[in-house]
Every structure is written in C-alpha cells, then in structure tokens.
Amino acid sequence: MEYLVRKALKGDPNAFVELIEGSRQSMYKIARSYFSNEDDIADAIQDTIETAYRSLPNLKRAEYFRTWLIRILINKCIDIIRKNRKESPVEIFPDQGAPCAELKNCEFEELMCSLDEKYRTVLLLYYGEGFKVSEIAQLLDMEENTVKSRLSRGRSKFRAVWSGQNASF
C-alpha cells in the first residue's frame, strides 16, 4: 500500500484510484455506521475522495494513508450530520433499505444500528476495520481511555441487545 501512496504522491492518478478502490469497503462500512440513508453514505464517500485527492500532497507519511483517509471520512460524516440538523427541524425517519441478501448480515446491521453512534463507530473501527485503540483515539480525537470505555460499554450493550433478541427465538 505504501508503494501506491508514494506513486499517488508523485502524481499518478491510477495509483490514487487503486488506493481508493482498496479502501472502498471500509469507507462504506464506516459511513454506514453514521447513516442509514444511501444518499448520505454516497455523499460522505464522494466528499472524502475529493478532499483526499486535493489534500494528498499534505499527507506527511505514506504508512498513515488509511488512517488519514478514514479521519477525513469521519469529518465528512459529521459535517453532513450537522448540515442535516440545520436544514431539517423535524425528525427524519431513515429510508427503508433494500432487503438484505443474507438474513445474518441484516440482523447484525440491525443490532449495530440499535447502538448509540459513539459505541457503534468505535466497535466498527476496532472489530470491523482492525484499528488499534491508539489509532481510534487519534481518528476520533479522544483519549485512549475513552475509546477503551466505549469499547467495553459498546460490547456490553451489544451483548444485551443480542441476548434480548435471541431470547425471543
């Protein structure tokens, strides 16, 4: 990956495209943790790609590309949330998405969506994307102990929701 980043830094647009393609699934998962609306997800990812492309010369170290890209995405998601709050004083209900292809994935997404955003994001970054606690702290601009406590509380809340859902079977 670092090789591609160096090529992109030297102006190779194909290398940048390849980096984005390799990060597409991660970006989608993270944006999905903030939004249920596919349009907002697409907007966040598109804004992230544009900003990353324009800001690529500002990247100091190639090995931090992934962390840098995810941080941009998180900021874009927060910007969209703020913009949507200002534009719509009434509560907006999320769009009903297309039915999941696999019931298990759908159930997992429902469980994750039932968690508060602050827990959902930390759990997704840690378990879904494999970031370390220190990296998550840097990405979300918070103390490592806060990340650890959100991981712990998020796991507990997830477990409680999961147990409650399984008790109905």
N, C-alpha and C positions, 0 to 999 in steps of 0.2 A: 504494500500500500504506500509506503514512504517513497518508493520509486515513482509511482504515479503522481504523488503530490509534488515531488520535485519537477517532474515533467510539466505538470499543470502550472507550477510557479514560473516556469520558463516560457509559458505562453501556449502550451499545447492544449487546444480545446478538446481534443479527443480524450486526453488523459483526464480532464475535468469531468467529462461526460461519464467516463468509466468509473470514476470515484463516486459520482452521484448515483449511478446505477447500482453500485455495490452497497450504497447506504440507503437505497430507496425503501426497503422493507423496514429497516429500523426507524427511519423518519416517519413512515406511515403509522407504525405502532405507537410511537411517542405522540404524534399529533392526535391519534385516535384516543389516547388517554385523556386528552383535553376536550375533544369534540366528538359528538355522535353524528353531526351533520357532515356529509361527504364534501360539500362545497367548502366548508371552513377548513377541513383537513387539506383539501387540494390547494386552497389559498395559502395556508401556512407553509406547505411544502414548496409551492411556487415562489413565494416571497423569500423563503430560505435559500433556494437555489440562486435566485437573482442576487441577493445580498452576498452570498458566499462567493459567487463569481466576481462581483465587483470588488470584494474585500480580500480576495485571495492574496494579493501582494502584502497584506498586513499580517498574514499568518507567519509567526516567528519560527516555529519548529514543525517540521513535516510530520513528526510522530504524533502530534496533537490534533491532526486534521479532524478525526472523528469526533473528539470531544468538542472542538471548536464549532463544527457543523451542528452538533446537537444543541449546543448552547444558543446558537443563532435561531434554531428551530423553536426552542422553548421561549425565547424572547418574542418571536413572531406569534406564537400561540397566545402568549399573554397580551400582546398588542391587539390581536383580534378579539379576545375576550373583553378587553377594555372598550374597544370601539363598539362592539355589540351591546354592551351595557349602556353606553351613552345614547345609542340610536334607538333602543327599544325599552321604554319604561315598563312595559307589561312583560309578564313571564312568557318565555317562548318554550314550547314543548319540543323536544327533539323529534326529528323526522323518523319515521319508521323505515329502517333499512331493509334491504333485500334479505330474504330468509337465508340463514346460514347454510352452507353446503353440508357442514358436519355439525350435528347436534352438540357434540362435546365442545367444539370451539365456541358455539353460540352460548352455551351455559357458562363457559369460562368468561367470555366477554360480559355477560350479564352480571356475574359475580364481581368482576373488576369494576364495572360501571356503578355497582351499588356502593363502592367505597368512595370516601371523600377524595377529591382530586389530589390533595397533598400526599395521601398514602398511595394512591394508585400510581402516581408518577414515580415515586421512589421505588415501589415494588417492581414496576416495569423496567426501570433503568437497571436495577440490581439483578433481578432474575431473568428478565426478558432480553436485556442487552448486554449483560455481563460487566457492567461498570463496577468499579470498586467504590467503597464508601467514600474514600477521599475524593474520587473523581465526581461522584454525585454531589458531594458538598461543594465542589468547585463549580459544577454545572448549574446548580440551583442557588448558588451564592448563600450558603448557610453553613453552620458549624457541623463538623463530623458527628458530634453527639446528637444533634438534632436529626441528622439522617438516620443514625442508629435507632433513636427512639421512634421515628416514623416507620422504620422497617419493622420494629418489634410490634408497635401498635397496629400497623397495617396487616401484619401476619395474623395477629390476634383477631382483628375484625374480619379478615378473610376467612379464617378458621370458623368463627362464629356464624357467619353467613352460610358457609359451606355446610356446617353441621345442621343448621336450621333447615337448609334446603334438602339435605339427604334424609332428615327425619320424616319428611312428607312422603317418601317413597315406600 
